[in-house]
Amino acid sequence: MELAIKNMVCPRCIAAVDATLRNMGFHAEQVTLGQVILAEELKSEQLSKLKQLLQQQGFELLEADKDRIIDRIKSIIIEHIHHMDGKPVVFSELLSKELHKDYSGLSKLFSAEEAITIEQFIILQKIEKVKELLLYKELNLTEIADLLGYSSSAHLSSQFRKITGVTPTAFRSSGTNNRQPIDSLTKKL
């Protein structure tokens, strides 16, 4: 049985969901960001209990196909921006390949349901990653731009200022941590 779970954004989320399933006596064949594959089918009362336990931890069991697709799009983007090694990726190709659907259809569905485009969501995720990297003070702006696939540090700086209202240098020197939870970034640009 395959389940889609919203708000899974990091390895700790995977561990929390896996632990919840094990505590309920279920065997997960696979637990990844936003998706669980169980060895057995769940009865409606078991699904209801799982849904309740997941909600207590800030997760949501998705039931509608469009909700599953939207959550999977977000999970793929978050995984590649926040948890990958910085290899450049063409998100339209990646999403089409991973979801086995035409990108234009995915884009229309995402925009209709989330009130922002996939591209805007990617930008918001990248800016949050930039904030994180700036606060660590381990990389300079050029290295951050390269890591996140920006054409130049000037392009990154311009986009960062447009979204946050401050330059990356001002953000770093301020030392304030006004980062946003990555699973709730849907501010319209």
N, CA, C and O of each residue as an XYZ file, in Angstrom:
756
protein
N       0.851     -1.177      0.000
C       0.000      0.000      0.000
C       0.893      1.235      0.000
O       1.865      1.308      0.751
N       0.561      2.187     -0.834
C       1.323      3.420     -0.921
C       0.540      4.554     -0.269
O      -0.650      4.733     -0.529
N       1.230      5.323      0.589
C       0.621      6.464      1.267
C       1.412      7.717      0.927
O       2.633      7.669      0.778
N       0.715      8.831      0.807
C       1.363     10.123      0.611
C       1.186     10.923      1.895
O       0.084     11.021      2.435
N       2.291     11.493      2.376
C       2.268     12.217      3.643
C       2.855     13.605      3.432
O       3.985     13.753      2.967
N       2.075     14.609      3.778
C       2.465     16.000      3.605
C       3.339     16.464      4.764
O       3.212     15.969      5.885
N       4.221     17.410      4.491
C       5.097     18.080      5.456
C       6.324     17.263      5.851
O       6.974     17.580      6.847
N       6.648     16.237      5.104
C       7.897     15.510      5.343
C       8.984     16.229      4.545
O       8.973     16.214      3.314
N       9.917     16.853      5.253
C      10.887     17.691      4.553
C      12.343     17.389      4.876
O      13.242     18.022      4.321
N      12.590     16.434      5.764
C      13.972     16.175      6.156
C      14.124     14.741      6.642
O      13.128     14.044      6.835
N      15.356     14.297      6.840
C      15.574     12.933      7.331
C      14.906     12.653      8.688
O      14.465     11.532      8.941
N      14.831     13.660      9.551
C      14.152     13.453     10.842
C      12.666     13.191     10.654
O      12.067     12.437     11.421
N      12.066     13.808      9.638
C      10.655     13.546      9.330
C      10.478     12.087      8.916
O       9.531     11.422      9.334
N      11.392     11.607      8.099
C      11.341     10.207      7.661
C      11.424      9.288      8.878
O      10.660      8.329      8.994
N      12.353      9.586      9.780
C      12.522      8.764     10.986
C      11.275      8.814     11.868
O      10.869      7.795     12.426
N      10.669      9.992     11.994
C       9.472     10.131     12.837
C       8.302      9.327     12.272
O       7.596      8.647     13.018
N       8.098      9.404     10.968
C       7.009      8.651     10.338
C       7.273      7.158     10.439
O       6.365      6.383     10.739
N       8.511      6.752     10.189
C       8.866      5.337     10.292
C       8.626      4.817     11.713
O       8.102      3.717     11.887
N       9.002      5.594     12.720
C       8.794      5.194     14.114
C       7.305      5.087     14.432
O       6.891      4.169     15.139
N       6.511      5.998     13.927
C       5.061      5.948     14.148
C       4.481      4.670     13.557
O       3.665      4.001     14.192
N       4.895      4.337     12.359
C       4.404      3.117     11.718
C       4.825      1.876     12.501
O       4.020      0.969     12.714
N       6.091      1.838     12.930
C       6.572      0.685     13.707
C       5.830      0.563     15.031
O       5.501     -0.544     15.459
N       5.562      1.701     15.687
C       4.823      1.686     16.955
C       3.399      1.173     16.777
O       2.808      0.620     17.704
N       2.861      1.358     15.591
C       1.513      0.839     15.292
C       1.569     -0.613     14.831
O       0.527     -1.238     14.633
N       2.759     -1.150     14.662
C       2.910     -2.546     14.263
C       2.937     -2.776     12.765
O       2.715     -3.896     12.307
N       3.206     -1.729     11.995
C       3.242     -1.850     10.544
C       4.684     -1.899     10.058
O       5.584     -1.312     10.658
N       4.875     -2.611      8.960
C       6.197     -2.700      8.354
C       6.217     -1.847      7.092
O       5.485     -2.107      6.137
N       7.072     -0.821      7.105
C       7.232      0.028      5.927
C       8.349     -0.542      5.075
O       9.481     -0.685      5.537
N       8.034     -0.867      3.838
C       9.068     -1.324      2.911
C       9.984     -0.175      2.528
O      11.180     -0.361      2.300
N       9.393      1.032      2.460
C      10.169      2.214      2.080
C       9.511      3.449      2.669
O       8.291      3.602      2.606
N      10.324      4.331      3.242
C       9.848      5.623      3.727
C      10.767      6.677      3.134
O      11.964      6.697      3.422
N      10.210      7.550      2.306
C      10.965      8.637      1.698
C      10.207      9.934      1.950
O       9.114      9.912      2.516
N      10.774     11.056      1.538
C      10.098     12.333      1.729
C       8.743     12.311      1.035
O       8.665     12.225     -0.191
N       7.680     12.389      1.822
C       6.333     12.468      1.279
C       5.710     11.161      0.862
O       4.578     11.160      0.379
N       6.401     10.038      1.026
C       5.854      8.775      0.531
C       6.244      7.609      1.423
O       7.377      7.508      1.894
N       5.263      6.725      1.641
C       5.483      5.504      2.409
C       4.922      4.338      1.608
O       3.816      4.412      1.074
N       5.695      3.264      1.532
C       5.199      2.040      0.911
C       5.155      0.987      2.008
O       6.177      0.608      2.581
N       3.932      0.526      2.283
C       3.713     -0.478      3.322
C       3.600     -1.863      2.706
O       3.149     -2.021      1.572
N       4.016     -2.857      3.469
C       3.927     -4.241      3.007
C       2.477     -4.728      3.004
O       2.116     -5.614      2.230
N       1.653     -4.146      3.871
C       0.275     -4.606      3.993
C      -0.721     -3.481      3.720
O      -0.370     -2.302      3.777
N      -1.958     -3.854      3.424
C      -3.042     -2.890      3.251
C      -3.586     -2.523      4.628
O      -3.663     -3.375      5.514
N      -3.958     -1.273      4.808
C      -4.521     -0.836      6.082
C      -6.043     -0.776      5.996
O      -6.605     -0.399      4.967
N      -6.687     -1.148      7.069
C      -8.140     -1.030      7.170
C      -8.472      0.426      7.461
O      -7.603      1.195      7.871
N      -9.715      0.801      7.251
C     -10.105      2.207      7.408
C      -9.863      2.720      8.823
O      -9.462      3.871      8.991
N     -10.098      1.889      9.853
C      -9.853      2.342     11.229
C      -8.353      2.496     11.498
O      -7.952      3.363     12.274
N      -7.528      1.668     10.868
C      -6.082      1.806     11.012
C      -5.597      3.085     10.327
O      -4.740      3.794     10.853
N      -6.153      3.368      9.153
C      -5.807      4.605      8.443
C      -6.207      5.819      9.261
O      -5.462      6.797      9.335
N      -7.370      5.760      9.870
C      -7.865      6.864     10.687
C      -6.930      7.113     11.877
O      -6.602      8.261     12.179
N      -6.507      6.052     12.544
C      -5.592      6.169     13.682
C      -4.236      6.715     13.227
O      -3.660      7.579     13.889
N      -3.727      6.211     12.099
C      -2.463      6.697     11.560
C      -2.563      8.180     11.224
O      -1.655      8.955     11.524
N      -3.654      8.563     10.611
C      -3.875      9.964     10.251
C      -3.814     10.845     11.500
O      -3.192     11.908     11.484
N      -4.455     10.407     12.569
C      -4.475     11.153     13.826
C      -3.071     11.272     14.425
O      -2.666     12.356     14.845
N      -2.332     10.163     14.463
C      -0.975     10.182     15.019
C      -0.042     11.063     14.202
O       0.794     11.776     14.756
N      -0.189     11.011     12.887
C       0.652     11.850     12.027
C       0.344     13.327     12.231
O       1.252     14.158     12.256
N      -0.937     13.655     12.376
C      -1.322     15.053     12.593
C      -0.735     15.594     13.890
O      -0.364     16.766     13.960
N      -0.649     14.761     14.907
C      -0.070     15.188     16.186
C       1.402     15.572     16.031
O       1.938     16.337     16.833
N       2.043     15.044     15.005
C       3.458     15.340     14.756
C       3.654     16.396     13.675
O       4.790     16.698     13.308
N       2.564     16.960     13.162
C       2.658     18.002     12.144
C       2.632     17.495     10.722
O       2.929     18.249      9.795
N       2.283     16.231     10.525
C       2.187     15.655      9.188
C       0.718     15.523      8.806
O      -0.167     15.635      9.653
N       0.471     15.285      7.529
C      -0.892     15.112      7.049
C      -0.927     13.988      6.024
O      -0.160     13.983      5.062
N      -1.814     13.052      6.242
C      -2.014     11.958      5.298
C      -2.851     12.486      4.145
O      -3.969     12.959      4.349
N      -2.311     12.406      2.931
C      -3.003     12.936      1.755
C      -3.839     11.846      1.108
O      -3.413     10.699      0.976
N      -5.034     12.236      0.711
C      -5.924     11.253      0.125
C      -6.276     11.542     -1.327
O      -6.441     10.606     -2.110
N      -6.395     12.791     -1.702
C      -6.761     13.138     -3.078
C      -5.515     13.088     -3.975
O      -4.418     13.446     -3.548
N      -5.699     12.643     -5.211
C      -4.583     12.530     -6.149
C      -3.867     13.856     -6.364
O      -2.637     13.900     -6.379
N      -4.631     14.945     -6.533
C      -3.986     16.227     -6.794
C      -3.167     16.680     -5.588
O      -2.108     17.286     -5.754
N      -3.649     16.390     -4.365
C      -2.874     16.731     -3.171
C      -1.580     15.939     -3.127
O      -0.538     16.463     -2.731
N      -1.643     14.682     -3.530
C      -0.444     13.841     -3.554
C       0.576     14.377     -4.554
O       1.775     14.413     -4.277
N       0.095     14.786     -5.698
C       1.002     15.298     -6.738
C       1.653     16.597     -6.281
O       2.862     16.773     -6.437
N       0.863     17.509     -5.716
C       1.399     18.783     -5.228
C       2.454     18.525     -4.159
O       3.534     19.116     -4.186
N       2.138     17.647     -3.225
C       3.094     17.352     -2.152
C       4.361     16.708     -2.698
O       5.461     17.000     -2.228
N       4.212     15.848     -3.672
C       5.386     15.192     -4.277
C       6.257     16.210     -5.015
O       7.484     16.134     -4.952
N       5.633     17.157     -5.710
C       6.386     18.226     -6.377
C       7.209     18.986     -5.340
O       8.406     19.204     -5.525
N       6.560     19.385     -4.250
C       7.264     20.123     -3.199
C       8.402     19.291     -2.607
O       9.503     19.801     -2.395
N       8.138     18.029     -2.344
C       9.159     17.165     -1.746
C      10.372     17.019     -2.647
O      11.508     17.064     -2.174
N      10.142     16.847     -3.932
C      11.252     16.709     -4.888
C      12.090     17.983     -4.915
O      13.319     17.927     -4.889
N      11.421     19.123     -4.968
C      12.133     20.402     -5.007
C      12.925     20.608     -3.719
O      14.106     20.952     -3.763
N      12.283     20.399     -2.585
C      12.949     20.574     -1.288
C      14.136     19.632     -1.165
O      15.212     20.040     -0.727
N      13.949     18.389     -1.544
C      15.027     17.410     -1.454
C      16.235     17.843     -2.277
O      17.371     17.732     -1.816
N      16.001     18.332     -3.481
C      17.121     18.699     -4.352
C      17.780     20.004     -3.962
O      18.970     20.191     -4.215
N      17.044     20.901     -3.359
C      17.654     22.174     -2.965
C      18.315     22.066     -1.589
O      19.420     22.573     -1.392
N      17.658     21.422     -0.656
C      18.131     21.437      0.729
C      18.948     20.215      1.132
O      19.692     20.272      2.112
N      18.824     19.113      0.396
C      19.472     17.887      0.858
C      20.360     17.209     -0.185
O      20.758     16.058     -0.001
N      20.671     17.897     -1.258
C      21.502     17.286     -2.285
C      22.870     17.952     -2.316
O      23.136     18.890     -1.564
N      23.717     17.462     -3.180
C      25.108     17.889     -3.212
C      25.394     19.082     -4.121
O      26.558     19.351     -4.420
N      24.398     19.779     -4.553
C      24.623     20.977     -5.343
C      24.794     20.747     -6.828
O      25.127     21.678     -7.560
N      24.573     19.526     -7.291
C      24.658     19.278     -8.725
C      23.507     20.017     -9.408
O      22.377     19.982     -8.922
N      23.787     20.693    -10.541
C      22.734     21.424    -11.224
C      21.630     20.480    -11.704
O      21.889     19.355    -12.132
N      20.414     20.965    -11.620
C      19.275     20.154    -12.024
C      18.286     21.037    -12.789
O      18.084     22.203    -12.449
N      17.679     20.466    -13.818
C      16.610     21.150    -14.548
C      15.312     20.614    -13.957
O      14.916     19.480    -14.226
N      14.657     21.441    -13.151
C      13.501     20.963    -12.393
C      12.350     20.508    -13.274
O      11.644     19.566    -12.913
N      12.138     21.146    -14.415
C      11.040     20.712    -15.289
C      11.266     19.273    -15.753
O      10.331     18.473    -15.786
N      12.501     18.953    -16.108
C      12.823     17.584    -16.537
C      12.756     16.604    -15.375
O      12.233     15.499    -15.517
N      13.282     17.006    -14.236
C      13.286     16.151    -13.057
C      11.865     15.819    -12.607
O      11.551     14.660    -12.335
N      11.011     16.834    -12.530
C       9.630     16.610    -12.085
C       8.872     15.723    -13.062
O       8.148     14.820    -12.643
N       9.028     15.967    -14.343
C       8.376     15.126    -15.357
C       8.827     13.679    -15.235
O       8.013     12.757    -15.296
N      10.112     13.489    -15.063
C      10.669     12.143    -14.958
C      10.188     11.443    -13.686
O       9.741     10.297    -13.740
N      10.277     12.116    -12.561
C       9.918     11.517    -11.269
C       8.422     11.210    -11.160
O       8.026     10.203    -10.573
N       7.605     12.082    -11.728
C       6.149     11.935    -11.585
C       5.489     11.297    -12.809
O       4.287     11.028    -12.803
N       6.269     11.060    -13.842
C       5.763     10.444    -15.073
C       4.568     11.220    -15.646
O       3.569     10.646    -16.079
N       4.721     12.558    -15.627
C       3.670     13.426    -16.150
C       4.316     14.572    -16.917
O       5.479     14.912    -16.702
N       3.538     15.154    -17.809
C       3.987     16.296    -18.589
C       4.171     17.506    -17.665
O       3.320     17.777    -16.818
N       5.282     18.231    -17.830
C       5.574     19.351    -16.947
C       4.509     20.446    -17.023
O       4.167     21.039    -16.000
N       3.989     20.719    -18.201
C       3.004     21.809    -18.307
C       1.751     21.494    -17.480
O       1.161     22.394    -16.882
N       1.352     20.239    -17.446
C       0.205     19.846    -16.620
C       0.513     19.970    -15.139
O      -0.320     20.428    -14.357
N       1.717     19.557    -14.758
C       2.137     19.694    -13.361
C       2.178     21.165    -12.953
O       1.745     21.533    -11.861
N       2.702     21.993    -13.843
C       2.813     23.422    -13.580
C       1.440     24.072    -13.398
O       1.242     24.874    -12.485
N       0.501     23.723    -14.270
C      -0.852     24.274    -14.168
C      -1.535     23.833    -12.873
O      -2.167     24.646    -12.198
N      -1.413     22.562    -12.527
C      -2.009     22.045    -11.294
C      -1.409     22.746    -10.078
O      -2.138     23.184     -9.188
N      -0.094     22.850    -10.042
C       0.593     23.475     -8.904
C       0.145     24.930     -8.755
O      -0.185     25.368     -7.653
N       0.133     25.670     -9.847
C      -0.258     27.084     -9.799
C      -1.700     27.256     -9.339
O      -2.003     28.161     -8.561
N      -2.582     26.397     -9.814
C      -3.992     26.490     -9.440
C      -4.210     26.195     -7.962
O      -5.032     26.839     -7.310
N      -3.482     25.233     -7.440
C      -3.676     24.813     -6.049
C      -2.891     25.654     -5.044
O      -3.358     25.866     -3.925
N      -1.720     26.129     -5.422
C      -0.831     26.816     -4.476
C      -0.792     28.331     -4.644
O      -0.237     29.023     -3.791
N      -1.360     28.856     -5.705
C      -1.400     30.294     -5.993
C      -0.009     30.892     -6.255
O       0.154     32.112     -6.223
N       0.982     30.048     -6.510
C       2.294     30.483     -7.004
C       2.747     29.442     -8.019
O       2.235     28.324     -8.059
N       3.711     29.832     -8.830
C       4.215     28.888     -9.825
C       5.277     27.977     -9.210
O       5.804     28.259     -8.134
N       5.576     26.906     -9.893
C       6.650     26.021     -9.453
C       7.960     26.804     -9.413
O       8.752     26.638     -8.485
N       8.191     27.645    -10.402
C       9.419     28.433    -10.457
C       9.538     29.354     -9.250
O      10.622     29.498     -8.685
N       8.426     29.982     -8.848
C       8.440     30.847     -7.670
C       8.723     30.038     -6.407
O       9.448     30.494     -5.523
N       8.156     28.846     -6.325
C       8.401     27.973     -5.179
C       9.883     27.592     -5.108
O      10.471     27.561     -4.027
N      10.474     27.304     -6.258
C      11.907     26.969     -6.320
C      12.737     28.151     -5.830
O      13.675     27.969     -5.054
N      12.403     29.347     -6.272
C      13.138     30.544     -5.855
C      13.044     30.726     -4.343
O      14.051     31.001     -3.691
N      11.851     30.576     -3.782
C      11.680     30.720     -2.334
C      12.518     29.693     -1.569
O      13.120     30.007     -0.542
N      12.545     28.473     -2.081
C      13.353     27.430     -1.430
C      14.841     27.766     -1.521
O      15.581     27.605     -0.550
N      15.267     28.227     -2.678
C      16.682     28.583     -2.840
C      17.075     29.728     -1.906
O      18.155     29.703     -1.316
N      16.213     30.720     -1.771
C      16.515     31.857     -0.903
C      16.643     31.396      0.555
O      17.508     31.880      1.285
N      15.787     30.464      0.975
C      15.915     29.926      2.338
C      17.230     29.173      2.508
O      17.858     29.251      3.564
N      17.645     28.453      1.486
C      18.929     27.753      1.543
C      20.073     28.761      1.592
O      21.052     28.550      2.308
N      19.961     29.843      0.846
C      20.977     30.902      0.873
C      21.072     31.488      2.282
O      22.172     31.689      2.796
N      19.923     31.762      2.909
C      19.934     32.287      4.284
C      20.690     31.342      5.216
O      21.519     31.773      6.017
N      20.392     30.056      5.099
C      21.057     29.054      5.932
C      22.568     29.095      5.717
O      23.335     29.131      6.680
N      22.991     29.090      4.460
C      24.421     29.079      4.142
C      25.112     30.375      4.569
O      26.267     30.355      4.996
N      24.405     31.498      4.453
C      24.977     32.767      4.900
C      25.197     32.762      6.411
O      26.217     33.254      6.892
N      24.257     32.214      7.147
C      24.380     32.181      8.607
C      25.518     31.266      9.062
O      26.125     31.517     10.103
N      25.816     30.215      8.304
C      26.925     29.327      8.651
C      28.279     30.006      8.460
O      29.256     29.636      9.109
N      28.339     31.002      7.570
C      29.562     31.773      7.302
C      30.730     30.907      6.834
O      31.889     31.250      7.070
N      30.433     29.790      6.174
C      31.494     28.916      5.675
C      31.809     29.163      4.204
O      32.922     28.890      3.753
N      30.830     29.681      3.449
C      31.004     29.908      2.009
C      30.814     31.384      1.700
O      30.034     32.071      2.359
N      31.534     31.864      0.692
C      31.281     33.230      0.255
C      30.117     33.228     -0.739
O      29.627     32.165     -1.120
N      29.684     34.397     -1.151
C      28.503     34.521     -1.999
C      28.696     33.847     -3.359
O      27.755     33.259     -3.893
N      29.883     33.923     -3.914
C      30.150     33.278     -5.200
C      30.025     31.764     -5.080
O      29.452     31.114     -5.955
N      30.558     31.207     -4.004
C      30.455     29.757     -3.781
C      29.001     29.326     -3.570
O      28.584     28.273     -4.053
N      28.240     30.140     -2.852
C      26.813     29.834     -2.638
C      26.069     29.881     -3.966
O      25.246     29.012     -4.253
N      26.361     30.899     -4.777
C      25.719     31.020     -6.091
C      26.018     29.795     -6.948
O      25.120     29.258     -7.596
N      27.264     29.354     -6.956
C      27.645     28.161     -7.721
C      26.926     26.925     -7.197
O      26.417     26.125     -7.982
N      26.882     26.768     -5.901
C      26.262     25.602     -5.276
C      24.782     25.485     -5.633
O      24.270     24.384     -5.836
N      24.103     26.626     -5.709
C      22.656     26.614     -5.964
C      22.289     26.844     -7.427
O      21.112     26.996     -7.754
N      23.276     26.870     -8.298
C      22.999     26.946     -9.722
C      22.659     28.325    -10.262
O      22.031     28.433    -11.315
N      23.057     29.372     -9.570
C      22.847     30.730    -10.081
C      23.921     31.042    -11.115
O      25.042     30.543    -11.022
N      23.581     31.862    -12.091
C      24.532     32.201    -13.142
C      25.668     33.076    -12.620
O      26.769     33.061    -13.170
N      25.400     33.841    -11.553
C      26.430     34.699    -10.964
C      26.015     35.092     -9.550
O      24.861     34.930     -9.154
N      26.975     35.605     -8.809
C      26.649     36.086     -7.469
C      25.787     37.350     -7.543
O      24.998     37.621     -6.638
N      25.941     38.117     -8.619
C      25.114     39.315     -8.799
C      23.637     38.930     -8.988
O      22.744     39.578     -8.441
N      23.398     37.872     -9.767
C      22.026     37.393     -9.968
C      21.438     36.914     -8.646
O      20.297     37.239     -8.317
N      22.206     36.150     -7.895
C      21.765     35.683     -6.581
C      21.464     36.868     -5.671
O      20.417     36.913     -5.026
N      22.374     37.816     -5.623
C      22.211     38.981     -4.754
C      20.948     39.766     -5.103
O      20.209     40.199     -4.219
N      20.713     39.942     -6.395
C      19.525     40.665     -6.859
C      18.237     39.936     -6.447
O      17.294     40.553     -5.952
N      18.215     38.629     -6.656
C      17.035     37.841     -6.304
C      16.834     37.810     -4.782
O      15.704     37.902     -4.302
N      17.908     37.682     -4.045
C      17.841     37.666     -2.582
C      17.244     38.971     -2.069
O      16.365     38.964     -1.208
N      17.725     40.082     -2.600
C      17.225     41.385     -2.157
C      15.747     41.569     -2.526
O      14.976     42.130     -1.747
N      15.362     41.099     -3.702
C      13.967     41.212     -4.136
C      13.035     40.463     -3.172
O      11.945     40.943     -2.861
N      13.462     39.304     -2.708
C      12.625     38.482     -1.839
C      12.670     38.957     -0.388
O      11.631     39.051      0.266
N      13.867     39.255      0.117
C      14.023     39.551      1.547
C      14.021     41.041      1.888
O      13.743     41.426      3.023
N      14.332     41.869      0.899
C      14.408     43.303      1.158
C      15.787     43.774      1.617
O      16.004     44.969      1.818
N      16.715     42.834      1.781
C      18.092     43.185      2.175
C      19.068     42.427      1.283
O      18.714     41.424      0.664
N      20.284     42.915      1.229
C      21.307     42.213      0.454
C      21.809     41.015      1.256
O      21.647     40.975      2.476
N      22.414     40.042      0.583
C      22.997     38.917      1.319
C      24.051     39.363      2.335
O      24.134     38.801      3.426
N      24.845     40.360      1.986
C      25.877     40.860      2.894
C      25.242     41.470      4.138
O      25.698     41.227      5.255
N      24.195     42.260      3.946
C      23.498     42.859      5.087
C      22.843     41.779      5.948
O      22.852     41.868      7.176
N      22.281     40.771      5.307
C      21.662     39.662      6.048
C      22.710     38.951      6.900
O      22.490     38.700      8.084
N      23.843     38.631      6.290
C      24.907     37.916      7.014
C      25.433     38.749      8.179
O      25.616     38.228      9.280
N      25.673     40.024      7.950
C      26.255     40.860      9.006
C      25.252     41.174     10.115
O      25.653     41.462     11.242
N      23.956     41.124      9.812
C      22.954     41.397     10.848
C      22.917     40.289     11.894
O      22.615     40.536     13.062
N      23.228     39.063     11.465
C      23.250     37.942     12.395
C      21.872     37.482     12.838
O      21.760     36.564     13.649
N      20.829     38.103     12.322
C      19.473     37.691     12.710
C      19.070     36.455     11.913
O      19.418     36.307     10.742
N      18.348     35.597     12.562
C      17.923     34.352     11.931
C      16.428     34.421     11.676
O      15.633     33.903     12.460
N      16.047     35.062     10.579
C      14.622     35.151     10.247
C      14.265     34.164      9.136
O      13.558     34.492      8.183
N      14.775     32.956      9.292
C      14.481     31.914      8.310
C      13.062     31.418      8.488
O      12.477     31.535      9.565
N      12.513     30.859      7.412
C      11.148     30.342      7.396
C      11.183     28.822      7.322
O      12.127     28.259      6.767
N      10.174     28.144      7.869
C      10.106     26.688      7.693
C       9.968     26.359      6.208
O       9.109     26.919      5.527
N      10.806     25.454      5.702
C      10.831     25.204      4.266
C       9.570     24.541      3.746
O       9.283     24.619      2.551
N       8.818     23.895      4.610
C       7.600     23.241      4.146
C       6.402     24.186      4.075
O       5.316     23.781      3.662
N       6.597     25.443      4.476
C       5.473     26.386      4.440
C       5.741     27.584      3.560
O       5.034     28.586      3.662
N       6.734     27.514      2.702
C       7.071     28.631      1.823
C       6.125     28.656      0.624
O       6.275     27.877     -0.317
N       5.169     29.544      0.673
C       4.265     29.692     -0.467
C       3.905     31.152     -0.692
O       2.896     31.455     -1.328
N       4.733     32.064     -0.168
C       4.492     33.484     -0.362
C       4.570     33.812     -1.844
O       5.521     33.428     -2.525
N       3.586     34.509     -2.326
C       3.605     34.903     -3.744
C       4.668     35.963     -3.967
O       4.781     36.921     -3.201
N       5.445     35.778     -5.029
C       6.512     36.733     -5.356
C       5.969     37.945     -6.057
O       6.729     38.849     -6.404
